[in-house]
């Protein structure tokens, strides 16, 4: 009996293996980073954070101002009713 080989299947298996190896190589590559100024990067993000923080504080202050006004009105209505 003669042995037949599945040549197309063998080619596909070899190609899958090569693709897998190339994918692993691509994932493990690290880009070369040179001359990066960390302080400059931090400074570029700092203004965005400082602008957002005061807005949040202003909203909280506005909410606190409206809440006591509601509480102040409630006792006045009770006094007029009673």
MINU-174124 format. One line per field, with one value per residue (C-alpha): y, z, x; residue in three letters. Coordinates in nm, 2 decimals. Each point is the difference from the previous one (the first is absolute). Example, Ala and Ser with C-alpha at 12.3 -4.5 7.8 and 13.67 -1.06 7.14 Angstrom:
2
v	-0.45; 0.34 $
w	0.78; -0.07 $
u	1.23; 0.14 $
aa	ala; ser $
***
This chain:
82
v	0.00; 0.34; 0.29; 0.32; 0.33; 0.29; 0.27; 0.28; -0.07; -0.01; 0.34; 0.14; -0.14; 0.15; 0.34; 0.00; -0.07; 0.28; 0.24; -0.09; 0.06; 0.33; 0.11; -0.08; 0.19; 0.30; 0.00; -0.02; 0.28; 0.31; 0.34; 0.19; 0.31; 0.26; 0.35; 0.01; 0.28; -0.13; 0.34; 0.14; -0.28; 0.05; 0.37; -0.06; -0.19; 0.23; 0.29; -0.23; -0.14; 0.34; 0.14; -0.29; 0.01; 0.36; -0.07; -0.29; 0.21; 0.28; -0.25; -0.14; 0.35; 0.09; -0.32; 0.08; 0.35; -0.11; -0.28; 0.24; 0.23; -0.28; -0.09; 0.37; 0.02; -0.31; 0.13; 0.32; -0.18; -0.20; 0.31; 0.16; -0.31; -0.06 $
w	0.00; -0.09; 0.24; -0.13; 0.15; 0.03; -0.14; 0.02; 0.36; 0.08; -0.16; 0.20; 0.32; -0.07; -0.09; 0.32; 0.20; -0.17; 0.05; 0.37; 0.04; -0.18; 0.21; 0.32; -0.13; -0.08; 0.34; 0.18; -0.20; 0.21; -0.17; 0.06; 0.21; 0.01; 0.13; 0.18; 0.25; 0.28; 0.15; -0.33; -0.03; 0.36; -0.07; -0.31; 0.20; 0.30; -0.14; -0.10; 0.36; 0.17; -0.22; 0.07; 0.37; 0.06; -0.21; 0.22; 0.31; -0.14; -0.07; 0.36; 0.14; -0.21; 0.12; 0.36; -0.03; -0.14; 0.26; 0.31; -0.18; -0.02; 0.36; 0.10; -0.19; 0.16; 0.36; -0.11; -0.15; 0.32; 0.21; -0.22; 0.01; 0.38 $
u	0.00; 0.12; 0.00; -0.17; 0.08; -0.24; 0.22; -0.25; -0.07; 0.37; 0.04; -0.29; 0.14; 0.34; -0.16; -0.20; 0.31; 0.19; -0.29; -0.01; 0.38; -0.03; -0.29; 0.20; 0.30; -0.22; -0.16; 0.34; 0.16; 0.06; 0.04; 0.32; -0.08; 0.27; 0.02; -0.34; -0.04; -0.22; -0.05; -0.12; -0.26; -0.12; -0.03; -0.21; -0.26; 0.01; -0.21; -0.29; -0.02; 0.02; -0.28; -0.23; 0.05; -0.13; -0.31; -0.09; 0.05; -0.22; -0.28; 0.03; -0.01; -0.31; -0.18; 0.08; -0.13; -0.33; -0.05; 0.00; -0.24; -0.25; 0.05; -0.05; -0.33; -0.14; -0.01; -0.16; -0.30; -0.04; -0.01; -0.27; -0.21; 0.03 $
aa	unk; unk; unk; unk; unk; unk; unk; unk; unk; unk; unk; unk; unk; unk; unk; unk; unk; unk; unk; unk; unk; unk; unk; unk; unk; unk; unk; unk; unk; unk; unk; unk; unk; unk; unk; unk; unk; unk; unk; unk; unk; unk; unk; unk; unk; unk; unk; unk; unk; unk; unk; unk; unk; unk; unk; unk; unk; unk; unk; unk; unk; unk; unk; unk; unk; unk; unk; unk; unk; unk; unk; unk; unk; unk; unk; unk; unk; unk; unk; unk; unk; unk $
***
